[in-house]
Amino acid sequence: MPGGGVFQDPEVATEQAWVPDVFRPRSGYAPAYAPIVLPGVGQLAIFPRGDRFVLVGALALPEDTTFHTKHVHPDREHASPPWRGRASEAGLFLIPVDGQGTTLAVGVVGREEGGFTLEAPAGRWVASLEVMAPERRRAGRTRTGVVVAAAQPGQATLSDLLLVDGALPDGASLEDAAARALPRSWLTQGERLAIVWELFGLGDDPEPLSYRLTVEKVGAGLLRRAGRWLRILGSPRVWRVEWEEVGPERLSLALRSVEVDLPELAQCLYEVRLEVRSPRAAPLVGTRAVEVRR
């Protein structure tokens, strides 16, 4: 079981809060279909649309990182009935926190990864990405709270930033973006950064939109921060790209993507920040933490 705070306010519980304490669990058991249940490998992104929203989720079966991989464990390598021969399953779920709504779900059978979309009314939810592979006797889950407030009429909104495998072609849909979403929240060194976002509620009068995308290291150490304050060290490097475009000619949503090459990114945690400006509205800002691994 996860910590008690998850049950008090599940809609604001972070992804990490849903992971049980592996050192001192309050309770535990080994389900027959998957004795190994791991924190999932995936990403979730919210795309607001007025009084509703679309949740995009992408996941893959996590690698077995338990100590069981270091020795022979026959009981964990052969599924028993009725799970023997059962196909893998993956899916995305939205559970209403107040218990008054209906749990929403979409899934696929026979695959251990995938990208999904679910549309729901604005409100308080728990989102869960889940995958199980009975033949491998392994499962994974990524769960987090979701709070989406309904936008005011005429209010422009910017979605979360979704990591994808490359820039999308013109005319692509959100379902296309979900199909190409990375089933993880990190990049490997040398991998290009590609993100997708959506603007909703733009005015029906075409006007120029200015974009600024920045990538900057986060979590600098105490000594490095002190060095910058004393001007012994220079300011941290920030990668930045800017461009402009004309907004849509009618009141609608606009799905956009960009792909950039950042070969100099070291193994570290970075903040990807997108700022959108228009002449008649306050700036819209979206951020996402992205880890770069070897």
C-alpha positions as CSV (number, residue, x, y, z in Angstrom):
1,M,0.0,0.0,0.0
2,P,1.2,3.6,-0.6
3,G,1.4,6.2,2.1
4,G,-1.7,7.5,3.9
5,G,-1.5,10.9,2.2
6,V,-2.5,9.3,-1.0
7,F,-5.9,8.3,0.5
8,Q,-6.5,11.7,2.0
9,D,-6.0,13.7,-1.2
10,P,-5.5,11.3,-4.1
11,E,-6.0,14.0,-6.8
12,V,-2.9,15.9,-5.7
13,A,-0.7,12.8,-5.0
14,T,2.4,12.8,-7.1
15,E,3.6,9.8,-9.1
16,Q,6.2,9.0,-6.5
17,A,3.7,9.0,-3.7
18,W,1.9,6.1,-5.2
19,V,5.0,3.9,-5.1
20,P,4.9,1.7,-2.0
21,D,7.8,1.7,0.5
22,V,10.0,-1.1,-0.8
23,F,12.1,-1.2,2.4
24,R,9.3,-1.2,5.1
25,P,6.0,-2.0,3.3
26,R,2.9,-2.0,5.5
27,S,1.6,-5.0,3.6
28,G,2.6,-7.0,0.6
29,Y,1.6,-10.0,-1.5
30,A,2.5,-11.6,-4.8
31,P,-0.4,-11.7,-7.3
32,A,-0.4,-14.8,-9.4
33,Y,-0.4,-12.9,-12.7
34,A,2.7,-10.8,-11.8
35,P,4.7,-11.5,-8.7
36,I,6.9,-8.6,-9.8
37,V,5.0,-5.3,-9.9
38,L,7.3,-2.3,-10.6
39,P,6.9,1.4,-10.9
40,G,5.9,2.0,-14.4
41,V,7.8,3.4,-17.3
42,G,5.7,6.0,-19.0
43,Q,4.5,9.6,-19.3
44,L,1.2,11.4,-18.8
45,A,0.2,14.8,-20.4
46,I,-3.0,16.9,-19.9
47,F,-4.6,18.7,-22.9
48,P,-7.3,21.1,-21.6
49,R,-10.3,21.8,-23.8
50,G,-12.6,24.3,-22.1
51,D,-14.7,22.4,-19.6
52,R,-13.2,19.1,-20.6
53,F,-9.7,17.7,-21.1
54,V,-7.9,14.9,-23.0
55,L,-5.3,12.8,-21.1
56,V,-2.5,11.3,-23.2
57,G,-0.6,8.4,-21.7
58,A,2.3,6.3,-23.1
59,L,4.0,3.4,-21.3
60,A,6.0,0.3,-21.7
61,L,6.6,-2.8,-19.6
62,P,9.4,-1.8,-17.2
63,E,12.6,-3.8,-17.0
64,D,12.9,-6.2,-14.2
65,T,15.3,-4.5,-11.7
66,T,14.6,-6.7,-8.7
67,F,17.3,-9.0,-7.2
68,H,15.4,-12.0,-8.7
69,T,17.2,-11.4,-12.0
70,K,20.5,-12.3,-10.4
71,H,19.6,-15.9,-9.6
72,V,17.4,-18.8,-10.8
73,H,13.8,-18.5,-9.6
74,P,11.7,-21.1,-11.5
75,D,8.5,-20.2,-9.6
76,R,8.6,-16.7,-11.1
77,E,9.5,-17.8,-14.6
78,H,6.5,-20.0,-15.4
79,A,3.0,-18.7,-15.2
80,S,0.4,-21.0,-13.5
81,P,-3.2,-21.5,-14.6
82,P,-5.3,-19.5,-15.4
83,W,-2.6,-17.1,-16.4
84,R,-0.5,-19.5,-18.5
85,G,-0.7,-18.4,-22.1
86,R,-2.6,-15.2,-21.3
87,A,-1.8,-12.3,-23.6
88,S,-0.1,-9.1,-22.3
89,E,-2.4,-6.1,-21.7
90,A,-1.8,-2.3,-21.4
91,G,-4.2,0.5,-20.7
92,L,-4.9,4.0,-19.4
93,F,-7.5,4.6,-16.6
94,L,-9.1,7.7,-15.1
95,I,-10.8,7.2,-11.8
96,P,-13.0,10.0,-10.3
97,V,-11.9,11.0,-6.8
98,D,-15.4,11.9,-5.5
99,G,-16.8,8.5,-6.5
100,Q,-19.7,10.1,-8.4
101,G,-18.5,9.7,-11.9
102,T,-17.6,6.6,-14.0
103,T,-14.1,5.1,-14.3
104,L,-12.9,5.6,-17.9
105,A,-10.6,3.1,-19.5
106,V,-8.9,2.4,-22.8
107,G,-6.5,-0.5,-23.5
108,V,-5.0,-2.9,-25.9
109,V,-4.4,-6.7,-25.7
110,G,-1.4,-8.5,-27.0
111,R,1.1,-5.6,-26.5
112,E,3.4,-4.5,-23.7
113,E,3.5,-0.8,-24.7
114,G,1.3,1.8,-26.3
115,G,0.0,5.3,-26.4
116,F,-3.6,6.2,-25.4
117,T,-6.0,9.1,-25.1
118,L,-9.0,9.5,-22.8
119,E,-11.4,12.5,-22.8
120,A,-13.1,13.5,-19.5
121,P,-14.9,16.4,-17.8
122,A,-12.7,18.8,-15.9
123,G,-12.4,17.9,-12.3
124,R,-10.4,15.7,-9.8
125,W,-9.2,12.4,-11.0
126,V,-6.6,9.7,-10.5
127,A,-4.8,8.7,-13.7
128,S,-3.2,5.2,-14.0
129,L,-1.1,3.7,-16.7
130,E,-0.9,0.0,-16.3
131,V,0.7,-2.9,-18.1
132,M,0.9,-6.6,-17.3
133,A,2.6,-9.5,-19.0
134,P,1.5,-12.8,-17.3
135,E,3.8,-14.9,-19.5
136,R,6.7,-12.8,-18.1
137,R,5.0,-12.7,-14.7
138,R,5.7,-9.0,-14.6
139,A,3.6,-5.8,-14.4
140,G,4.2,-2.1,-14.1
141,R,2.1,0.9,-13.1
142,T,2.4,4.7,-13.2
143,R,-0.2,6.5,-11.2
144,T,-0.7,10.1,-10.2
145,G,-3.4,12.6,-9.2
146,V,-5.0,14.9,-11.9
147,V,-6.7,18.2,-11.2
148,V,-8.1,20.1,-14.2
149,A,-10.1,23.3,-13.7
150,A,-12.6,24.3,-16.4
151,A,-11.4,27.2,-18.5
152,Q,-13.5,30.4,-18.7
153,P,-15.2,31.2,-22.1
154,G,-12.6,32.7,-24.4
155,Q,-9.7,31.8,-22.2
156,A,-6.7,30.4,-24.1
157,T,-4.9,27.4,-22.6
158,L,-1.7,25.6,-23.2
159,S,-1.4,21.9,-22.7
160,D,1.4,19.9,-21.1
161,L,4.5,19.2,-23.1
162,L,4.5,15.6,-24.5
163,L,7.7,13.9,-25.5
164,V,7.5,12.2,-28.9
165,D,9.9,10.4,-31.2
166,G,10.0,13.3,-33.7
167,A,8.2,16.3,-35.1
168,L,4.7,15.6,-36.4
169,P,3.6,16.4,-39.9
170,D,1.1,19.2,-40.6
171,G,-2.5,18.1,-40.0
172,A,-1.6,15.5,-37.4
173,S,-4.1,14.7,-34.7
174,L,-3.7,14.2,-31.0
175,E,-4.2,10.5,-31.5
176,D,-1.2,10.6,-33.9
177,A,0.8,12.3,-31.2
178,A,-0.2,9.6,-28.6
179,A,0.9,6.9,-31.0
180,R,4.3,8.5,-31.3
181,A,4.7,9.5,-27.6
182,L,7.8,8.1,-25.9
183,P,6.9,5.5,-23.2
184,R,9.3,7.2,-20.8
185,S,10.1,10.6,-19.4
186,W,13.8,10.7,-20.2
187,L,16.2,11.0,-23.2
188,T,19.5,9.3,-23.9
189,Q,22.6,11.4,-24.7
190,G,22.6,12.4,-28.3
191,E,18.9,11.8,-28.8
192,R,16.9,14.7,-30.3
193,L,14.4,16.5,-28.2
194,A,10.9,16.5,-29.8
195,I,7.8,17.8,-28.0
196,V,4.1,18.2,-28.9
197,W,1.7,20.7,-27.3
198,E,-1.8,22.0,-28.0
199,L,-3.2,25.6,-27.9
200,F,-7.0,25.7,-27.2
201,G,-9.4,28.7,-27.2
202,L,-7.4,31.0,-29.6
203,G,-9.4,33.9,-31.0
204,D,-11.1,33.8,-34.4
205,D,-9.0,36.7,-35.6
206,P,-5.6,35.5,-37.0
207,E,-2.8,37.1,-35.1
208,P,1.0,36.4,-34.8
209,L,2.1,34.0,-32.1
210,S,5.7,34.1,-30.7
211,Y,7.3,31.0,-29.3
212,R,10.4,30.6,-27.1
213,L,11.7,27.2,-26.2
214,T,14.5,26.9,-23.6
215,V,16.3,24.0,-22.1
216,E,18.2,24.6,-18.8
217,K,19.9,22.4,-16.2
218,V,18.1,22.2,-12.8
219,G,19.2,21.2,-9.4
220,A,22.6,23.0,-9.3
221,G,24.7,22.1,-6.3
222,L,25.2,24.5,-3.3
223,L,28.9,25.2,-4.2
224,R,28.1,25.9,-7.8
225,R,25.2,28.3,-6.9
226,A,27.5,30.1,-4.4
227,G,30.2,30.4,-7.2
228,R,27.7,32.0,-9.5
229,W,26.6,34.4,-6.8
230,L,30.2,35.4,-6.0
231,R,30.8,35.7,-9.8
232,I,33.5,33.1,-9.7
233,L,31.6,31.0,-12.1
234,G,29.6,32.1,-15.1
235,S,25.8,31.8,-15.6
236,P,24.6,28.3,-16.5
237,R,24.2,27.6,-20.2
238,V,20.7,27.9,-21.6
239,W,19.7,26.4,-25.0
240,R,17.1,28.6,-26.6
241,V,15.2,28.7,-29.9
242,E,12.6,31.3,-31.0
243,W,10.1,31.5,-33.9
244,E,6.8,33.0,-35.0
245,E,3.7,31.9,-36.8
246,V,0.2,33.2,-37.6
247,G,-2.6,31.8,-35.4
248,P,-5.5,29.8,-36.8
249,E,-8.2,31.7,-38.8
250,R,-11.1,30.3,-36.7
251,L,-11.7,29.6,-33.0
252,S,-10.2,26.2,-32.6
253,L,-7.4,24.2,-31.2
254,A,-3.9,24.1,-32.7
255,L,-1.6,21.1,-32.3
256,R,2.1,21.9,-32.8
257,S,5.4,20.2,-32.4
258,V,9.1,21.0,-32.7
259,E,12.3,18.9,-32.8
260,V,15.7,20.2,-31.9
261,D,19.2,18.7,-31.8
262,L,21.0,19.2,-28.5
263,P,24.1,17.0,-28.8
264,E,25.9,18.8,-25.9
265,L,23.5,17.8,-23.2
266,A,25.2,16.0,-20.4
267,Q,23.8,13.4,-18.1
268,C,21.6,15.6,-15.9
269,L,18.1,16.8,-15.2
270,Y,16.8,19.6,-17.4
271,E,13.8,21.9,-17.5
272,V,12.2,22.3,-20.9
273,R,10.2,25.5,-20.9
274,L,7.8,26.7,-23.7
275,E,6.5,30.3,-23.7
276,V,3.8,31.4,-26.1
277,R,2.9,35.1,-26.6
278,S,0.2,36.8,-28.5
279,P,-0.6,40.6,-28.8
280,R,-4.0,40.3,-27.0
281,A,-3.4,37.7,-24.2
282,A,-1.1,37.1,-21.3
283,P,1.9,34.7,-22.0
284,L,1.2,31.0,-21.8
285,V,3.9,28.9,-20.2
286,G,4.4,25.2,-20.1
287,T,7.3,23.3,-18.5
288,R,8.5,19.7,-18.2
289,A,11.4,18.1,-16.4
290,V,13.4,15.8,-18.7
291,E,16.3,13.6,-17.5
292,V,19.2,12.9,-19.9
293,R,20.8,9.5,-19.3
294,R,23.8,7.7,-20.7
